């Protein structure tokens, strides 16, 4: 069974989960916006989130006036994978931590080691 949650309610859950993250994780986010989209461009339901930008470790290539980096959270893949709001919140938490880690320059291999991918 797939959860049915509208875009505004989903965005509110994302904000709530962001607010629950540790301050030291989110305080360092610089020039980053969080965006909710229904699905990735390829239309798949396999991708829960995407970090679109330069990792902090690569910001030496970063210029003045850059557009903000984006952390995209995909609504439909989350809803397809979760049966309860509690599962959805857990998955949102994991997705947010995963994408924020990419901002800090932590790759997927290290995230697997840490249990976040």
PyMOL commands that set and color helices and strands:
alter all, ss='L'
color gray80, all
select helices_A, chain A and resi 7-20+23-26+56-61+75-81+85-103+108-114
alter helices_A, ss='H'
color red, helices_A
select strands_A, chain A and resi 32-37+49-52+69-74
alter strands_A, ss='S'
color yellow, strands_A
deselect
rebuild
show_as cartoon
